[in-house]
Amino acid sequence: MAMEIRGTGKAVPVRRVSNDDLAGKIDTSDEWIRSHTGIGARHIAGEGTACSDLALEAAREALAMTAGWEGGDRENRDLAAAEAAKSLDLIVLATAGPDVYGCPSTACLVQDRLGARQAAAMDITAGCTGFVYGRETAAGLLLAGKTRKRALVIGSELLSKLTNWDDRGTCVLFGDGAGAVVLEKTGAPSEGPGRRGLVGSVLGADGSGADHLVIRRGGTRNPFKAGETVGIPPHIEMNGQAVYNFAVKAFADTCRRLLAEDGIGVDDVALIVPHQANARIVQAAAKRLGIPEEKFFLNIGEYANTSAASIPIALDELNRAGRLKQGDLVMTVAFGGGLPFGGNLIVW
Ligand code: UT7
C-alpha cells in the first residue's frame, strides 16, 4: 500500500510587500534582509482574511487538480473541487494561527465550506514543522482505517496577524500563504522496486527550546483578563540566534537520518524541499552535509517564511512547473517553533 500525492495547490495573498516597502516604515533595509535571510518580499493578507480562507483556496486548487481541472474559469474549478471533496475521508490542517483559538478547529470550517461531508477534520500545532507532522498523521490515519482512502493535508498561515510590526527582528521574516496536497492510499508498493508515495519519515522535537519562539498571550498560561487593555496583540517573540543554531543542526540531522534509514545516498535524491525560514540556514546545513546548494529548492525570496505553508507551497510550485517527474525521490525537511523538526522521503 502506498500513500501517494495526487494533487497540489497553493493560495498566496495578492498584496506583495517588498523589503523596500518595509524599509519605508521601520529601521531596516533591503540589503540587511536579503543578506541575512534571502528574503526579497512577502505576501500579506487583507484585514478580513482568515486562516480558513487561504486554506480553502489552496484546498480547492489541489482537489480540482485531482479531478483533472486544467485551469480557466474559477466557477468550474470550484465545481470540480466540490465533486472531489465528496470522496475525502480526512482533513488535517496545520497552522499556528487558526481562525479562532481552541474551538472550532479551522479544519472543521474548511470541511464545511468544501462540502466534504464524509471527512473527519482536525488541526495540528507543530509550528513550521506542521505540514510534515500533518502529512505523517494523515498517512497514519489512512493506514489505520480500512475504508479510509483520501486525505487533504493543508498548511495555512497568516503570520502577519501574529507579528509585532515594530519588532524588526521578527516582522521582516514572515509572510502569509497556504498550501495543500491530496494524499491517497493506493495499491502501489511502498517498498522495493517501483515503490511510490511516502517511503521514509523522521519526526522529533526539543521542547526544552520552547521559549525561543513563542506567542505568550492568549492561552491558559497567560489569559487576557477582564478589563485589560492590550498594548500589542498576541505576537511571535523569538530568540533568533538560538533558533538558528537549533535549525541548522536539526536540518542536517534529519537529512542524514532520512538517507541512512533508507540506505540511500544523496545522489539518489532528485530534490530537497526545505522549510523556507532563512536561505542562510539552508546554506549552512548544505555545507555541513556536503550537499550542493542546487539540490535545495528555495522560493523564500518571494514569499518569506510562511511557516507550515512553506513546504506545500513549494511542492505546488514545483509540481505545476513540471519539475517533479514520476519516480523522482523528493526529500522534505522542516523545523520550527516548539521546537519540533522532521522530514519525509517521497517518491513522486
Ligand atoms: O521558521 C523557523 C523560525 N525562525 C527562524 O528560523 C529564524 C532563525 N534565525 C535567523 O534566521 C536569524 O537569527 C535572524 C535572521 C532572525 C537574525 O539574523 P542574525 O544574523 O542572527 O542577526 P542578529 O539577531 O544577531 O542581529 C544582528 C544585528 C543587530 O544589530 P547590532 O546589535 O549588531 O547593532 C540587530 O539589531 O542586526 C540588527 N537587526 C536588523 N537590522 C536591520 C535585526 N533585525 C534587523 C533588521 N534590519 N530587520
Residues whose N, C-alpha, C, O or C-beta is under 5 A from the ligand:
A	BS01	UT7	D27 T28 S29 W32 H36 T37 C128 R168 G169 V172 G240 Q241 V243 Y244 A247 A277 N278 F335 G336
